[in-house]
Amino acid sequence: MATSIELVPIGHVVSPVRDQTDAGWGEVVARIELLPAYRGGLLGLAQFSHVIAITWLHEAHFDPTCHLQRRPRGLSAMPMVGIFAQRAKDRPNPLGMTAVKIHEVGVDFVAVRGLDAIDGTPVLDLKPYYPHYDRVENAIVPEWVERLMRGYF
């Protein structure tokens, strides 16, 4: 098993959101600006309505004593659950993954709506949203997830 993995950003997020927030991401339009070496990879992406952005949550800090098990968003009305039962930013490897609506594709950027990543967040990869792979029919989540996500997007 590998003891370390090296990841190289393909670009970064340019967003009006500069500080972490737990609501309102659905209205945010952000740009994912690609480094010159990766810009040619945008060819054909404009034919899709959505893309999955994989980000490195660079301001996250995992502390197992308080993040391994916790209440989502620290809310007392939420149950105590492990980090792998939630999508919190403070995790062993701070990877973000969000399916977002494509607003515009340029020669060196993708403008998207709903990316829950702050300004300057490194982007590791973009994957086109394929309903065949990415949608799960009749998925089940605990009741608390529905309460937690109200107003998030």
C-alpha positions in Angstrom: 0.0 0.0 0.0 1.3 3.4 -0.9 2.4 5.6 2.0 2.1 8.8 0.1 0.5 10.1 -3.1 1.4 13.2 -5.1 -1.4 15.2 -6.6 -0.9 18.1 -9.0 -3.5 20.8 -9.3 -4.9 21.5 -12.8 -6.1 24.9 -11.8 -7.9 26.9 -9.1 -11.3 28.3 -8.2 -12.0 32.0 -8.6 -15.1 32.7 -6.5 -16.7 35.7 -4.8 -16.8 33.5 -1.6 -13.6 34.0 0.4 -14.7 32.4 3.7 -16.2 29.1 4.5 -20.0 29.0 4.8 -22.6 26.2 5.2 -25.4 27.6 3.1 -26.3 29.4 -0.1 -23.8 27.7 -2.5 -26.5 27.0 -5.1 -26.5 30.7 -6.2 -22.7 31.1 -6.4 -21.2 31.3 -9.9 -17.5 30.5 -9.7 -14.8 30.0 -12.4 -12.4 27.1 -12.5 -9.3 28.6 -14.2 -7.0 26.0 -15.7 -3.3 26.1 -15.9 -2.0 26.4 -19.4 -0.9 22.8 -19.7 -4.5 21.5 -19.1 -6.6 24.0 -21.1 -6.8 21.7 -24.1 -8.6 19.2 -21.9 -11.7 21.4 -22.0 -12.5 20.4 -25.6 -16.0 18.9 -25.7 -16.9 19.8 -22.2 -19.4 22.5 -23.3 -21.6 19.7 -24.7 -22.4 18.6 -21.1 -24.7 20.3 -18.7 -22.8 19.3 -15.5 -19.3 18.6 -14.4 -17.9 17.0 -11.3 -15.2 19.2 -9.7 -12.6 17.5 -7.5 -10.9 20.0 -5.3 -8.3 20.1 -2.5 -9.8 21.8 0.5 -6.6 23.7 1.2 -7.9 25.5 4.4 -9.2 22.3 6.0 -7.4 20.9 9.0 -8.1 17.3 10.2 -7.7 16.7 13.9 -8.9 13.1 14.8 -9.7 14.1 18.4 -12.5 16.4 17.2 -13.2 15.4 13.5 -13.1 11.6 13.4 -16.5 11.5 15.1 -18.6 14.7 15.4 -22.0 16.2 14.8 -22.3 17.5 11.2 -21.5 21.2 11.2 -21.3 21.0 15.0 -25.1 21.3 15.2 -26.5 19.9 18.4 -29.6 18.7 16.5 -27.5 16.4 14.4 -26.4 12.9 15.5 -22.8 12.0 16.4 -21.4 10.3 13.3 -18.0 9.3 11.9 -16.2 11.4 9.3 -16.9 8.8 6.6 -20.7 9.2 7.2 -20.6 12.9 6.3 -19.1 15.3 3.8 -17.3 17.7 6.1 -14.2 19.5 4.9 -12.0 18.5 7.8 -11.1 15.0 6.8 -8.0 12.7 6.6 -7.5 13.8 3.0 -9.4 17.1 2.3 -10.8 16.2 -1.1 -13.9 18.0 -2.2 -16.2 16.5 -4.9 -19.2 18.4 -6.2 -21.4 17.9 -9.2 -22.0 21.4 -10.6 -24.0 23.0 -13.4 -21.8 24.4 -16.3 -22.6 28.0 -16.8 -19.9 28.6 -19.5 -16.8 27.0 -21.0 -14.1 29.3 -22.2 -10.7 28.5 -23.6 -9.0 28.5 -20.2 -11.9 28.2 -17.7 -15.2 26.7 -16.8 -17.8 28.9 -15.1 -20.0 26.8 -12.8 -22.9 27.3 -10.5 -23.0 25.6 -7.1 -19.4 24.8 -6.4 -18.9 24.8 -2.7 -15.3 25.8 -2.7 -13.8 29.1 -1.7 -11.7 31.5 -3.8 -8.2 30.0 -4.4 -9.1 26.4 -3.8 -6.9 24.1 -5.9 -8.7 22.0 -8.5 -7.4 18.5 -9.0 -9.6 17.1 -11.7 -12.8 17.7 -13.7 -15.0 14.8 -14.8 -18.1 15.2 -17.0 -21.3 14.2 -15.3 -22.5 10.9 -16.7 -25.9 9.9 -15.4 -25.0 6.2 -16.1 -22.2 6.4 -13.5 -23.1 9.3 -11.2 -26.8 9.0 -10.6 -28.1 6.3 -8.2 -31.8 5.6 -8.3 -33.6 5.1 -5.0 -30.5 6.1 -2.9 -31.2 6.0 0.8 -29.8 8.6 3.3 -30.6 9.1 7.0 -33.3 11.6 7.9 -30.8 14.0 9.4 -29.1 14.5 6.0 -32.3 16.0 4.6 -32.4 18.4 7.6 -28.7 19.3 7.2 -28.9 20.1 3.5 -31.9 22.5 3.7 -30.6 25.8 2.3 -27.1 24.4 1.4 -27.6 24.6 -2.4 
